[in-house]
Amino acid sequence: MNPDQDAISALIEGRHSDPFSLLGVHRGPLGAFARVIVPGAQRVEAQSLSGMPLGVLEQVDGRGLFEGTLDGAPQPVRYRASGHGHDWLVHDPYSFGPVLGPIDDHLIGQGSHLRLFDKLGAHLIEHEGAQGVHFAVWAPHARTVALVGDFNHWDGARHVMRRRADTGIWEIFMPALGAGHAYKFRIVGEDGTLLPLKADPFALASELRPATASITAHPVKIDWRDEAHIKHWASVDPRRVPISIYEVHPGSWQRDDDDWFLTWDALADRLIPYVVDMGFTHIEFLPISEHPYDPSWGYQTTGLYAPSARFGDAEGFARFVDGAHRAGVGVILDWVPAHFPTDAHGLARFDGTALYEHEDPRLGFHPDWNTAIYNFGRREVAAFLVNNALFWAERYHVDGLRVDAVASMLYRDYSREGGDWLPNDQGGRENWEAVDFLRAMNRAVHATHPGFLTIAEEATSWPGATTPAYEVEAPSPAGRPSALGFGFKWNMGFMHDTLRYLGRAAEHRKYHHDDITFGLMYAFDENFVLALSHDEVVHGKASLIHKMSGDDWQKFATLRAYYAMMWAYPGKKSLFMGQEFAQRREWSEERALDWDMLDYAPHRGIRDVVRDLNRTYREKPALHARDCEPEGFEWLIVDDAENSVFAWLRKAPGEHPVAVIANMTPHVHENYRVPLPHDGIWAEIVNTDAIEYGGSGVGNMGRVVARDGAATMVLPPLATVMLEWTGKKDTARAAVRAASGKGTGQKTKGEKAA
């Protein structure tokens, strides 16, 4: 218990790798023995946590080292210090035992701990009779890790942490500390290099950029009132219910009067009622995790567990989710497990080594985004990411994750030249470590949170993206299971093909008819979401209204027709904010949407079409109940390229079918014959050429009548029409037949042939 002078200097200077072995309260030959460093003190008295005096310590080093025997057994203590006319209390973290236990060590070592977000990071707890904050961080190659913050003047010598040798985790319990304190970790690498101060990878809150410290925070709200919403989604098959997603960048949907970001509470007041009115089932936020750079839109995150401080406190986001749920709206987050930025305060070379990333840049550096790629094959890294998915589901009750850049994870040669990547052990390009991580993530969230949605942004033909990732399944040709286990996948082919088609002059579309029809060759290979996302309206790509060809009238008519085609096409729906009212300018994260566009009738018409499409889609099971199964679709007209007409049937067992007819030319087609599977009255439930939408008002007086398997109808210009079979007969024709004495199937004089 009598350290030499070098050990004392190491303690006082914060260089000692095991300060808990010397500081704190220990059992000695004369009873409890205490040692503490209190810079500036002239006298130090030890006390119990309740304030009972236990003994006065002797100063043994002029730099503030005190020690001495105490009354009673070893116990957590505090000190009353005095010096230079001042008195103050010092709470001694070195007198407390560890918080983590052997079970944590075992599960962490296995990479199977599914409650890491309760163990690592900063948590307000009661420990050994004291309220305080427990800090824990993984830095296995560090020589020392010290906790620094506004509570210790950012002094790296004050609170060097305890190392758990088996796991490489460093921890310390700070008694009497509460919420709202800024902190980081001061890490010295194994070679003695002092690293830039590091933010907490598991931080629950962060400072507002450009500041980068982590913030101690209370757990988010516990008075959730969304039980009915959670129970509903746990009870349904998401493939067979309507899902229509409104994609939102929370920093630019709207702004406040000072052109600053809305808080979560202000967003709740404005955005939730808007989404309800528009009929969307879900809001999908671009990444809200903490990120330092606004133009990254959140896709270069440095704090995966912390809602961004741009929008207020973390509890505000929880309140938003709860409010959305009580209004019947789900919340999906864009999630970025593919890569991370190399900012000095973040994960890059976290303990002086390539800890979260690969050492070799051919595996660990992403050339497109100048970011680091996670080392998915390291158990602790995969567990960090799997736990983050579970964290958002449990702590914030989010309904799903849209996983960004999945293709970049699946292939080692993604966006790389021939010599810039390393093959796998079989000599192939597949990143099987990333596959294993994605499978584990999907299994974990689906097993623990029934109804949770996972959506892959994946543009390749990887087999089985939405096939359940069971532990045992048929392997891929490489001998490894390839099913990823996502619930849905973005249909990038639909987006590219249809936008290319609609960007062509109307008279040229007949030569590219298969841009529309080809997608049905694979529409049921996966569970698809049709997404018109933020990526399509930035970086010179133009807004959706300007992607349409023709003059202004044709652009608006085409966009209305396109939306109706999309809402009637197999697959769930997703639309980026602003496109529901045909914003003309490209989207920018620097400003709010151009809401003044709604002062103009054509833009209101687009909004009203989207609103009515959402309601029709939700109310008509034929349009959603078999979105992901081939029995829900049937071509009626697939080959009329000359007239650029498409017609198909949407159907579901026991439901009235809906026929969809699209005329993608500016010409009215009179007396156009459309095959229909049931005779009788088909009610017009959507016509995008309606006058109230800004159209020309061409239509069929609200209905058509099918006879002998077809109906003759008028096709409005640049419009999509939906007809629902009513199950009713043509009573007018039956009356004519009865009066003439003709039998069923015979034409009477003056009656039009179908």
NUDRENNU-634051 format. One record per residue (C-alpha): residue in one letter; x, y, z. Coordinates in pm, whole numbers, padded with zeros to 5 digits, always signed. Example, Ala and Ser with C-alpha at 12.3 -4.5 7.8 and 13.67 -1.06 7.14 Angstrom:
BEGIN
A+01230-00450+00780;S+01367-00106+00714;
end
This chain:
BEGIN
M+00000+00000+00000;N+00304+00228-00006;P+00364+00321-00370;D+00702+00443-00481;Q+00758+00795-00606;D+00719+00696-00971;A+00379+00542-00900;I+00273+00851-00706;S+00376+01075-00994;A+00190+00851-01240;L-00121+00873-01021;I-00110+01250-00987;E-00033+01304-01355;G-00304+01063-01474;R-00057+00815-01627;H-00119+00521-01396;S-00293+00239-01581;D-00464+00103-01267;P-00545+00391-01031;F-00813+00183-00857;S-00537-00034-00712;L-00398+00263-00516;L-00674+00521-00483;G-01001+00479-00296;V-01061+00278+00021;H-00889-00056+00080;R-00861-00307+00362;G-00528-00261+00544;P-00347-00406+00847;L-00486-00131+01071;G-00836-00127+00919;A-00974+00068+00627;F-00712+00276+00447;A-00797+00567+00214;R-00593+00748-00046;V-00718+01042-00254;I-00586+01322-00473;V-00741+01662-00396;P-00544+01940-00566;G-00547+02267-00373;A-00654+02112-00042;Q-00472+02171+00287;R-00694+01947+00497;V-00907+01647+00396;E-01160+01468+00618;A-01316+01141+00503;Q-01690+01097+00555;S-01947+00829+00488;L-02199+00900+00214;S-02438+01018+00485;G-02182+01268+00620;M-02051+01078+00924;P-01682+01162+00991;L-01449+00866+00938;G-01106+01022+00988;V-00870+01299+00880;L-00616+01212+00612;E-00254+01322+00607;Q-00106+01506+00309;V+00187+01297+00185;D+00264+01483-00137;G+00245+01854-00200;R+00068+01796-00527;G-00249+01702-00340;L-00209+01338-00235;F-00371+01251+00100;E-00394+00917+00280;G-00475+00763+00617;T-00674+00506+00812;L-01051+00531+00857;D-01296+00415+01118;G-01499+00111+01019;A-01484-00125+00723;P-01400-00017+00365;Q-01696+00166+00215;P-01777+00434-00044;V-01675+00773+00090;R-01674+01144+00025;Y-01427+01402+00149;R-01465+01743+00305;A-01170+01943+00179;S-01054+02284+00293;G-00781+02516+00182;H-00700+02880+00132;G-01020+02990+00299;H-01259+02761+00113;D-01443+02437+00194;W-01581+02189-00058;L-01699+01832-00092;V-01521+01575-00307;H-01703+01254-00402;D-01457+00972-00452;P-01530+00746-00755;Y-01231+00527-00661;S-01408+00413-00343;F-01685+00245-00544;G-01674-00103-00690;P-01736-00186-01056;V-02084-00174-01206;L-02034-00425-01484;G-02017-00789-01388;P-01887-01124-01513;I-02203-01197-01713;D-02153-00872-01899;D-01791-00967-01964;H-01895-01307-02096;L-02165-01176-02330;I-01954-00887-02450;G-01667-01124-02523;Q-01902-01344-02726;G-02046-01046-02910;S-02392-01163-02803;H-02483-00891-02551;L-02815-00744-02668;R-02838-00484-02390;L-02512-00298-02452;F-02701+00032-02462;D-02785-00025-02095;K-02423-00102-02004;L-02192+00114-02217;G-02207+00489-02247;A-02325+00714-01961;H-02617+00608-01741;L-02773+00778-01441;I-02798+00504-01177;E-02787+00434-00805;H-02479+00235-00710;E-02369+00125-00364;G-02597+00378-00198;A-02513+00677-00417;Q-02682+00847-00709;G-02449+00921-00996;V-02347+00841-01351;H-02177+00524-01467;F-01948+00563-01767;A-01816+00273-01975;V-01631+00269-02306;W-01464+00003-02520;A-01097+00082-02590;P-00906-00247-02568;H-00573-00117-02699;A-00557+00194-02483;R-00284+00241-02224;T-00514+00463-02019;V-00862+00609-02060;A-00969+00909-01852;L-01310+01067-01819;V-01298+01444-01875;G-01575+01697-01869;D-01713+02020-01734;F-01728+01855-01390;N-01348+01814-01363;H-01230+02108-01573;W-01147+01869-01859;D-00846+01755-01658;G-00726+01417-01784;A-00540+01345-01461;R-00848+01352-01239;H-01055+01048-01336;V-00862+00771-01505;M-01101+00479-01551;R-01092+00114-01442;R-00990-00134-01713;R-01175-00464-01740;A-00896-00675-01880;D-01108-00950-02035;T-01313-00717-02256;G-01104-00402-02298;I-01385-00194-02148;W-01302+00096-01918;E-01554+00208-01657;I-01600+00451-01372;F-01892+00546-01148;M-01912+00919-01073;P-02118+00976-00758;A-02329+01291-00724;L-02311+01362-01096;G-02637+01417-01284;A-02780+01500-01624;G-02669+01781-01849;H-02291+01754-01815;A-02059+01762-02116;Y-01795+01489-02129;K-01546+01304-02351;F-01281+01038-02311;R-00909+01115-02299;I-00736+00812-02447;V-00366+00732-02453;G-00281+00468-02712;E-00074+00162-02640;D+00229+00336-02790;G+00189+00632-02554;T+00030+00865-02809;L-00231+01103-02669;L-00533+01092-02900;P-00781+01372-02969;L-01057+01374-02711;K-01322+01120-02813;A-01699+01152-02788;D-01886+00859-02638;P-01995+00606-02904;F-02298+00519-02687;A-02382+00877-02585;L-02754+00939-02539;A-02716+01309-02618;S-02460+01545-02769;E-02376+01911-02787;L-02508+02119-03076;R-02263+02139-03361;P-01998+02267-03404;A-01938+02154-03043;T-01885+01779-03022;A-01895+01671-02657;S-02133+01405-02532;I-02395+01498-02272;T-02511+01298-01971;A-02886+01249-02004;H-03184+01094-01832;P-03345+00795-02003;V-03611+00906-02248;K-03977+00922-02156;I-04136+00623-01988;D-04501+00738-01995;W-04571+00598-02340;R-04934+00590-02449;D-04895+00408-02779;E-04991+00057-02674;A-05271+00030-02932;H-05039+00130-03216;I-04767-00116-03114;K-05020-00395-03068;H-05175-00330-03410;W-04850-00354-03603;A-04746-00661-03408;S-05069-00832-03517;V-05059-00774-03895;D-04859-00896-04190;P-04702-00571-04320;R-04696-00709-04674;R-05077-00719-04672;V-05164-00380-04522;P-05134-00032-04671;I-04795+00132-04619;S-04748+00478-04764;I-04438+00661-04639;Y-04371+01034-04628;E-03992+01084-04633;V-03884+01391-04436;H-03565+01581-04365;P-03658+01732-04028;G-03428+02031-04071;S-03588+02159-04389;W-03951+02049-04397;Q-04039+02377-04231;R-03838+02630-04028;D-03931+02867-03747;D-03967+03245-03781;D-03591+03287-03734;D-03516+03032-04008;W-03391+02788-03744;F-03475+02421-03705;L-03809+02334-03552;T-03797+02151-03221;W-03947+01803-03205;D-04248+01947-03024;A-04303+02209-03293;L-04261+01943-03560;A-04518+01729-03382;D-04766+02016-03383;R-04723+02076-03756;L-04601+01759-03923;I-04818+01493-03759;P-05152+01662-03847;Y-05027+01724-04200;V-04933+01361-04250;V-05267+01246-04107;D-05453+01482-04341;M-05249+01363-04640;G-05325+01000-04558;F-04970+00867-04524;T-04927+00574-04287;H-04565+00645-04189;I-04312+00925-04161;E-03958+00829-04257;F-03690+01065-04128;L-03354+01107-04291;P-03097+01016-04024;I-03159+01202-03700;S-02857+01064-03514;E-02598+01324-03420;H-02378+01437-03709;P-02136+01727-03739;Y-02201+01840-04098;D-02541+01965-04213;P-02490+01894-04587;S-02437+01525-04507;W-02814+01518-04431;G-02730+01296-04136;Y-02574+01018-04341;Q-02230+01077-04183;T-02315+01022-03821;T-02081+01042-03524;G-02339+00961-03257;L-02557+00665-03351;Y-02734+00659-03015;A-02802+01033-02979;P-03087+01221-03149;S-02935+01535-03297;A-02928+01841-03071;R-03046+02048-03369;F-03405+01967-03279;G-03396+02003-02901;D-03365+01742-02631;A-03381+01368-02685;E-03704+01343-02488;G-03861+01564-02753;F-03807+01299-03016;A-03968+01040-02789;R-04266+01270-02746;F-04287+01308-03124;V-04296+00931-03177;D-04557+00884-02907;G-04773+01158-03057;A-04741+01014-03405;H-04841+00671-03280;R-05145+00805-03100;A-05245+00971-03428;G-05208+00639-03611;V-04881+00726-03787;G-04567+00513-03774;V-04212+00649-03759;I-03924+00500-03959;L-03562+00615-03933;D-03297+00612-04202;W-03011+00417-04044;V-02646+00417-04154;P-02449+00109-04044;A-02241+00101-04362;H-01980+00365-04284;F-01884+00652-04054;P-01697+00983-04090;T-01335+01019-03984;D-01383+01327-03764;A-01119+01329-03490;H-01375+01315-03207;G-01555+01015-03355;L-01492+00644-03401;A-01192+00669-03633;R-00889+00498-03475;F-01077+00523-03152;D-00812+00377-02920;G-00517+00451-03147;T-00587+00146-03364;A-00834+00063-03638;L-01092-00047-03383;Y-01430+00006-03551;E-01287+00010-03904;H-01041-00204-04101;E-00671-00124-04097;D-00639-00194-04469;P-00801+00090-04671;R-00900-00162-04938;L-01148-00289-04682;G-01186+00003-04446;F-01212+00319-04657;H-01506+00420-04873;P-01387+00612-05180;D-01726+00765-05265;W-01787+00931-04931;N-01435+00960-04780;T-01556+00762-04482;A-01447+00457-04285;I-01620+00122-04330;Y-01718-00073-04021;N-01531-00396-03957;F-01839-00617-03956;G-01632-00926-03884;R-01529-00797-03541;R-01779-00926-03285;E-01780-00610-03077;V-01842-00388-03382;A-02129-00601-03508;A-02276-00599-03156;F-02243-00217-03140;L-02454-00189-03455;V-02708-00462-03374;N-02761-00299-03036;N-02819+00036-03203;A-03104-00109-03409;L-03253-00259-03092;F-03201+00070-02908;W-03418+00273-03148;A-03690+00008-03138;E-03696-00017-02760;R-03604+00325-02624;Y-03782+00536-02886;H-04051+00293-03007;V-03966+00362-03371;D-04153+00138-03612;G-03869+00055-03845;L-03532+00130-04002;R-03459+00208-04365;V-03104+00077-04393;D-02886+00299-04609;A-02632+00187-04869;V-02680-00188-04824;A-02520-00260-05162;S-02198-00092-05046;M-02193-00336-04755;L-02259-00651-04954;Y-01977-00621-05207;R-01609-00577-05135;D-01552-00422-05477;Y-01834-00169-05447;S-01727+00147-05632;R-01366+00028-05651;E-01124-00036-05933;G-00969-00376-05990;G-00667-00347-05763;D-00837-00148-05489;W-01026-00429-05316;L-00957-00762-05152;P-01154-01078-05235;N-01307-01297-04966;D-01166-01633-04860;Q-01339-01801-05155;G-01195-01548-05397;G-01530-01377-05447;R-01656-01022-05411;E-01922-01088-05147;N-01867-00935-04803;W-01989-01229-04597;E-01907-01055-04269;A-02152-00777-04362;V-02409-01039-04466;D-02376-01207-04127;F-02421-00873-03953;L-02734-00782-04152;R-02883-01124-04088;A-02810-01093-03715;M-02959-00744-03701;N-03279-00850-03875;R-03317-01160-03659;A-03266-00957-03342;V-03518-00681-03412;H-03783-00909-03559;A-03756-01154-03270;T-03785-00891-02999;H-04016-00634-03163;P-04294-00799-03367;G-04416-00573-03645;F-04086-00386-03672;L-04008-00289-04033;T-03663-00314-04187;I-03621-00176-04539;A-03308-00220-04747;E-03181+00043-04986;E-03021-00211-05217;A-03002-00169-05592;T-02845-00499-05700;S-02994-00841-05757;W-02860-00992-05433;P-03069-01306-05378;G-03306-01311-05085;A-03285-00958-04951;T-03635-00998-04807;T-03615-01370-04736;P-03627-01441-04361;A-03279-01495-04219;Y-03334-01815-04028;E-03044-01977-03852;V-03063-02277-04087;E-03156-02235-04449;A-03047-02333-04797;P-02703-02185-04863;S-02598-01973-05159;P-02375-02120-05432;A-02078-02001-05223;G-02193-02225-04939;R-02305-01937-04716;P-02665-01837-04633;S-02745-01529-04840;A-03095-01441-04716;L-03067-01104-04545;G-03397-01104-04356;F-03524-00756-04442;G-03895-00695-04443;F-03882-00483-04758;K-03643-00355-05021;W-03650-00034-05221;N-03746-00098-05585;M-03477+00113-05749;G-03552-00034-06090;F-03908+00097-06084;M-03787+00446-06001;H-03516+00457-06268;D-03728+00303-06545;T-04041+00507-06488;L-03862+00840-06451;R-03666+00771-06767;Y-03988+00691-06950;L-04172+01001-06831;G-03878+01224-06915;R-03916+01134-07282;A-04132+01337-07516;A-04480+01188-07526;E-04453+01101-07895;H-04138+00898-07828;R-04273+00692-07540;K-04417+00428-07771;Y-04062+00324-07855;H-03984+00265-07488;H-04298+00087-07373;D-04099-00174-07182;D-03969+00090-06942;I-04306+00044-06774;T-04379-00322-06844;F-04037-00468-06766;G-04066-00406-06393;L-04344-00663-06363;M-04094-00932-06460;Y-03942-00905-06110;A-04203-00712-05909;F-04265-01007-05677;D-03910-01138-05643;E-03880-00933-05323;N-04114-00740-05095;F-04074-00399-05256;V-04123-00037-05156;L-04161+00201-05451;A-03952+00500-05347;L-03923+00845-05501;S-03661+00964-05257;H-03452+01268-05173;D-03172+01132-05391;E-03381+01199-05702;V-03433+01572-05640;V-03083+01702-05558;H-02743+01761-05718;G-02876+01890-06050;K-03126+01607-06102;A-03421+01852-06089;S-03742+01817-05893;L-03997+01557-06001;I-04218+01812-06179;H-03925+01916-06397;K-03838+01555-06478;M-04167+01529-06664;S-04154+01619-07035;G-04368+01872-07220;D-04505+02215-07139;D-04622+02312-06794;W-04971+02167-06836;Q-04828+01839-06959;K-04576+01827-06673;F-04850+01856-06411;A-05080+01613-06592;T-04799+01361-06633;L-04697+01385-06267;R-05058+01330-06156;A-05084+01028-06385;Y-04749+00897-06264;Y-04846+00914-05899;A-05169+00726-05968;M-04978+00459-06163;M-04735+00426-05873;W-05006+00401-05608;A-05177+00131-05815;Y-04853-00058-05893;P-04754-00356-05676;G-04545-00254-05377;K-04560-00015-05085;K-04522+00359-05149;S-04271+00624-05044;L-04254+00990-05147;F-04005+01256-05044;M-04139+01576-04891;G-04227+01859-05128;Q-04301+01627-05415;E-04658+01587-05290;F-04721+01943-05408;A-04473+01946-05700;Q-04207+02171-05554;R-04031+02328-05851;R-03691+02392-05698;E-03455+02113-05612;W-03454+02028-05246;S-03185+02189-05028;E-03116+02114-04664;E-03042+02485-04616;R-03401+02607-04646;A-03760+02511-04583;L-03979+02370-04857;D-04148+02618-05089;W-04487+02604-04920;D-04601+02915-05108;M-04639+02687-05412;L-04972+02586-05263;D-05103+02934-05347;Y-05120+02810-05708;A-05395+02577-05830;P-05175+02328-06024;H-04970+02260-05711;R-05280+02223-05498;G-05407+01979-05758;I-05099+01760-05719;R-05138+01770-05341;D-05503+01674-05366;V-05422+01385-05599;V-05167+01248-05353;R-05411+01287-05064;D-05689+01109-05255;L-05454+00835-05374;N-05345+00764-05018;R-05704+00738-04903;T-05805+00521-05196;Y-05503+00297-05144;R-05589+00253-04777;E-05962+00199-04831;K-05941-00049-05121;P-05784-00382-05019;A-05742-00476-05385;L-05475-00204-05405;H-05269-00311-05103;A-05357-00658-04970;R-05144-00839-05228;D-04878-00576-05293;C-04602-00835-05266;E-04767-01141-05421;P-04829-01216-05790;E-05192-01315-05731;G-05264-00947-05670;F-05176-00835-06024;E-05297-00914-06373;W-05219-00739-06699;L-05522-00622-06896;I-05337-00433-07169;V-04961-00479-07188;D-04873-00432-07555;D-05042-00112-07679;A-04717+00071-07732;E-04858+00270-08024;N-05102+00450-07794;S-04879+00438-07483;V-05164+00280-07288;F-05123+00044-06997;A-05397-00136-06809;W-05384-00384-06527;L-05599-00532-06255;R-05530-00516-05881;K-05710-00777-05677;A-05724-00959-05347;P-05923-01263-05231;G-06280-01172-05144;E-06242-00808-05251;H-06376-00616-05548;P-06098-00577-05806;V-05970-00241-05928;A-05878-00183-06292;V-05603+00071-06364;I-05581+00236-06705;A-05307+00486-06790;N-05285+00694-07108;M-04939+00846-07127;T-05002+01061-07434;P-05165+01407-07445;H-05437+01270-07678;V-05787+01164-07573;H-05861+00806-07678;E-06233+00775-07758;N-06415+00440-07758;Y-06114+00258-07622;R-06179-00108-07545;V-06051-00232-07209;P-06085-00600-07113;L-06245-00644-06772;P-06296-00973-06588;H-06648-00907-06460;D-06950-00773-06643;G-07150-00499-06482;I-07079-00155-06344;W-06726-00039-06273;A-06722+00282-06070;E-06458+00544-06141;I-06275+00594-05811;V-05977+00793-05946;N-05937+01011-06253;T-05624+01228-06246;D-05767+01443-06528;A-06047+01568-06303;I-06102+01943-06314;E-06053+01975-05938;Y-05699+01843-05981;G-05623+02087-06262;G-05710+01846-06542;S-05929+01889-06849;G-06227+01705-06705;V-06241+01425-06962;G-06397+01111-06822;N-06674+00855-06826;M-06942+01020-06615;G-06826+00833-06307;R-06858+00476-06434;V-06824+00233-06720;V-07023-00080-06794;A-06852-00406-06886;R-07032-00640-07123;D-06904-00966-07257;G-06570-00922-07079;A-06485-00567-07183;A-06587-00203-07163;T-06561+00078-07411;M-06449+00398-07247;V-06281+00733-07292;L-05918+00761-07186;P-05835+01115-07069;P-05507+01275-07184;L-05195+01210-06973;A-05408+01056-06707;T-05458+00745-06498;V-05806+00616-06424;M-05899+00358-06160;L-06225+00164-06186;E-06364-00055-05909;W-06608-00333-05989;T-06924-00270-05791;G-07075-00616-05827;K-07388-00454-05972;K-07547-00544-06302;D-07628-00304-06585;T-07986-00246-06481;A-08053-00006-06769;R-07966-00272-07027;A-08167-00534-06841;A-08473-00309-06858;V-08429-00259-07233;R-08399-00634-07282;A-08711-00703-07082;A-08911-00449-07283;S-08797-00591-07618;G-08836-00955-07523;K-08476-01024-07618;G-08272-01275-07424;T-07951-01205-07240;G-07657-01147-07471;Q-07862-01015-07769;K-07825-00655-07882;T-08128-00429-07915;K-08169-00156-08174;G-07961+00148-08094;E-07762-00027-07823;K-07388+00016-07851;A-07178-00293-07880;A-06920-00331-07611;
end
